[in-house]
Amino acid sequence: MRKLNPFFVIGTLGMLITSIFNILMAAIIPEIEAYNSASALYPVFLGFLLIGTAIMMKRKSQQEETED
């Protein structure tokens, strides 16, 4: 099995944990201000996810070029 890029793992886990936290906060405290602060983390983890995906795609294309 190929190793996943650390940026991809951080982005994926960050999005999961942030979304779970956001859902729990919305269920516990129905006021918008209480869980709206967690939404600021989504762009950060999305950035990690996109960087990790780009690096993995670049490595995959380089491996395919060397195999040809």
N, C-alpha and C positions, 0 to 999 in steps of 0.2 A: 504494500500500500504506500502510495506517495504521501510525503509529509505536506500538510497544509501550511500555508504561509502564516506566520504569527499575526500579521496585520489582519488577515481574513478571520482568524480565530477571535482576536480581540473585538473586531467589528461585529461578528455574529453574536458572541456572548454578550457584548455590551448592549446590542439592540434587544436581545431577549430579556436580559435582566431589567433594562430600563422600561420595556413595555410591560413586563409583569409588575414592576413597581408602580408604574403609572395606572394600571388597571386596579391594583389593590388600593391605591390612594383614592381613586375615583369612587370605589365602592365604600370605603370607610368615611371619607370626607367629601360630601357632594359639592362643596364649593370649588369653583374653578381655580381660584388662587392657590389652593392647597396642592394640587398636582400639576399645575401648569409649569412649574419650575423644572420638572423632569423632562419636558419637551425640548429644553435647550440642549440636552445631551444627544438627541437623535442626530443632528448634523455632524457631531463629532464622531460618533460611532459609524455613521454612514460613510464618512471620509475614510476611516480605517478599512471599512469593508470594500470600498471602491479601490483603494490603493492595493490591498491584498489581492483583489480579483485581477487588477491590471498586471501585477507582477506575475501571478500564476499564468495568465494568458500569454505573457511575453515569454516565460520559460517554456511553455508548451509549444509555442511557435518556433522557438529556437531548437527544441528537441526534434521537431518534425523536419526542420531544415537539415539537421545533421544526419538524420536517418536516410534522407533521400540520396 
